[in-house]
Amino acid sequence: MFTGIVEAKCRVESARSASGGLRLTLDLSALEGSPALGESVSINGVCLTISSLDGVLAAFDAVEETIARSNLAQLKAGDSVNAERALRVGDRLGGHFVAGHVDGTSTLKSIKKLASSTILTIECEPDLTDYMIEKGSVALEGVSLTLTSVGRGKFSVAIVPHTLEVTTLGDKKRGARLNIEVDMLGKWVRKLLGAGAKGQSNISIDFLTEHGFQ
């Protein structure tokens, strides 16, 4: 479990095919502490396990399902990735609960720079926006962001200069593919509402709507 508050940008040392999947070797020297073998780390929003360590160099293996749902296959040596170590009990929750199980990729359609923020407009699979509400949360490339507007298959987020500086989002151009994970709370609410429609739940749709779940 993660929070979407990126700890560091880390360098990709190598990215190669391995047994039908992908092996990424990253320089984790920018991360605080000493990540251990078997530890989970969010890499561009994807939860991966350290499979081998050589000093600050850590290798991660991504399986076919992960490659199909994410943009990790586009990575190459020299690229930077957003990295976050797993949430510890008692840590501050500065973002929102992020599982690291991305729902797919989205497309950066426009970048609008304002005086104090940058607005990114994103297109995604239409069903993903069913889990979003204005002022709710979404994770892009592992970064917890607040939704400023939501339409069918399209949404916008506002990013402050600090976030652009300390994450890879500041390097993205129009047309970039971004890993997306919708808020898991939205998934549960939608599942419960669906169960209610089948007579399997006593949750009131009116109650949820009144409390911001649409």
C-alpha positions in Angstrom: 0.0 0.0 0.0 1.2 3.5 -0.9 0.1 7.1 -0.6 0.9 8.6 -4.0 3.5 11.0 -2.4 6.5 10.3 -4.5 9.7 10.1 -2.5 12.3 10.4 -5.3 13.0 10.2 -9.0 15.2 7.2 -9.6 17.3 6.4 -12.7 16.7 3.3 -14.9 20.0 1.5 -15.3 18.6 -1.2 -17.6 15.3 -2.5 -19.0 15.3 -5.9 -20.7 13.0 -8.7 -21.6 13.2 -11.7 -19.3 11.1 -14.9 -19.4 8.2 -13.2 -21.2 8.3 -10.3 -18.8 10.5 -7.3 -18.1 13.4 -6.9 -15.7 14.1 -3.4 -14.6 17.3 -2.4 -12.8 17.0 0.9 -11.0 19.4 3.1 -9.0 17.6 3.6 -5.7 20.2 5.9 -4.1 17.8 8.8 -4.1 15.4 6.9 -1.7 15.8 7.4 2.0 16.8 4.4 4.1 18.0 1.1 2.7 15.3 -0.8 0.7 15.6 -4.6 1.4 15.4 -7.6 -0.8 11.7 -8.6 -1.2 10.4 -5.1 -0.4 7.6 -3.6 -2.4 8.3 -0.2 -4.2 5.9 1.8 -6.3 7.6 2.5 -9.7 5.5 4.9 -11.8 2.5 3.8 -9.8 3.2 0.1 -10.2 3.8 -2.1 -7.2 7.0 -4.1 -7.9 9.1 -6.3 -5.6 12.9 -6.0 -5.3 14.1 -9.4 -6.6 17.8 -8.7 -6.3 20.1 -6.0 -4.8 23.6 -4.9 -5.6 24.4 -1.9 -3.4 22.0 0.8 -4.5 21.0 -1.1 -7.7 17.8 -3.0 -7.4 16.2 -5.3 -9.9 12.5 -5.7 -10.3 10.6 -8.2 -12.4 7.3 -7.2 -14.1 5.1 -10.0 -15.4 3.0 -10.0 -18.5 -0.2 -8.7 -16.8 1.7 -5.8 -15.4 3.3 -5.0 -18.8 -0.1 -5.2 -20.5 -1.7 -2.7 -18.1 1.1 -0.2 -17.7 3.7 1.8 -19.7 6.7 0.1 -18.1 7.7 -1.6 -21.4 8.5 1.9 -22.7 11.2 2.5 -20.2 14.9 2.5 -21.2 18.2 3.1 -19.6 18.6 6.7 -18.6 14.9 7.4 -18.0 13.7 8.6 -14.6 10.8 6.9 -12.7 8.7 8.0 -9.7 9.6 5.8 -6.7 7.8 5.4 -3.4 8.5 2.9 -0.6 5.5 1.2 0.9 3.4 2.9 3.6 4.3 2.0 7.2 1.7 1.9 10.0 1.8 5.3 11.7 3.1 7.2 8.6 1.4 10.4 7.6 -1.1 9.8 4.8 -0.4 12.9 2.7 -2.1 11.6 -0.5 -4.6 8.8 -0.6 -4.6 5.0 -0.4 -2.8 3.7 -3.6 -2.5 0.0 -4.1 0.0 0.1 -6.9 -2.3 -2.1 -9.1 -2.8 0.2 -12.1 -6.0 0.0 -14.0 -4.4 0.8 -17.3 -2.9 3.7 -19.1 -4.3 7.1 -20.0 -3.3 9.8 -22.5 -2.1 13.3 -21.7 -4.2 15.5 -24.1 -3.3 19.0 -23.0 -1.1 21.0 -20.7 -2.3 24.4 -19.5 0.1 26.5 -17.4 -1.5 29.0 -15.0 0.1 31.4 -12.6 0.3 29.0 -9.7 -0.4 25.6 -11.1 -0.5 23.5 -14.3 -3.7 21.8 -15.5 -3.3 18.5 -17.2 -6.3 17.1 -19.2 -6.3 13.3 -19.5 -8.2 10.9 -21.6 -8.8 7.3 -20.4 -11.2 4.4 -20.8 -14.7 5.7 -20.3 -15.5 3.2 -17.5 -12.6 4.5 -15.4 -14.3 7.9 -15.0 -17.3 6.1 -13.4 -15.1 5.8 -10.3 -14.2 9.5 -10.2 -15.8 12.6 -8.6 -14.7 16.2 -8.8 -12.3 16.9 -5.9 -11.7 13.2 -5.5 -8.4 11.5 -5.9 -6.6 9.7 -8.8 -3.0 8.4 -9.1 -1.1 9.2 -12.3 2.4 7.7 -12.6 2.1 6.9 -8.9 1.4 10.6 -8.0 -1.7 11.3 -5.9 -3.6 14.1 -7.5 -6.9 15.9 -7.0 -9.5 15.9 -9.7 -10.6 19.3 -10.8 -13.1 18.2 -13.4 -14.5 14.9 -14.6 -16.3 14.0 -17.8 -17.0 10.7 -19.6 -13.6 9.3 -20.5 -11.9 12.6 -19.7 -10.7 14.4 -16.6 -8.4 17.2 -15.4 -6.0 17.6 -12.5 -4.1 20.7 -11.1 -0.5 20.2 -10.3 1.6 22.7 -8.2 5.2 23.6 -9.2 6.7 21.4 -6.5 5.1 18.3 -7.7 6.2 19.0 -11.3 9.7 19.4 -10.0 10.0 16.3 -7.9 8.2 13.9 -10.1 8.4 12.8 -13.8 5.1 14.6 -14.5 7.1 17.8 -15.2 8.8 16.0 -18.1 5.7 14.7 -19.8 4.6 16.0 -23.2 1.2 15.9 -25.0 0.4 12.4 -26.1 2.3 10.7 -23.3 0.9 7.5 -21.9 0.4 7.7 -18.1 -0.3 4.8 -15.7 -3.6 5.4 -14.0 -5.1 3.9 -10.8 -8.5 5.1 -9.8 -9.4 5.5 -6.1 -10.1 2.1 -4.6 -12.9 3.7 -2.5 -14.7 4.5 -5.7 -14.4 0.9 -6.8 -16.0 -0.4 -3.6 -18.8 2.1 -3.7 -19.6 1.2 -7.2 -19.5 -2.5 -6.4 -21.8 -2.0 -3.4 -24.3 0.1 -5.5 -24.3 -2.7 -8.1 -25.0 -5.2 -5.4 -27.8 -3.0 -4.1 -29.4 -3.0 -7.5 -29.5 -6.8 -7.3 -31.1 -6.8 -3.9 -27.9 -7.8 -2.1 -27.3 -4.5 -0.2 -29.2 -2.2 2.1 -27.1 0.8 1.2 -29.2 3.8 0.2 -28.2 5.3 -3.2 -29.7 8.6 -2.0 -27.4 8.5 1.1 -24.3 8.0 -1.0 -25.3 10.7 -3.5 -25.8 13.2 -0.7 -22.3 12.4 0.5 -20.6 13.0 -2.8 -20.6 9.6 -4.4 -22.1 9.9 -7.9 
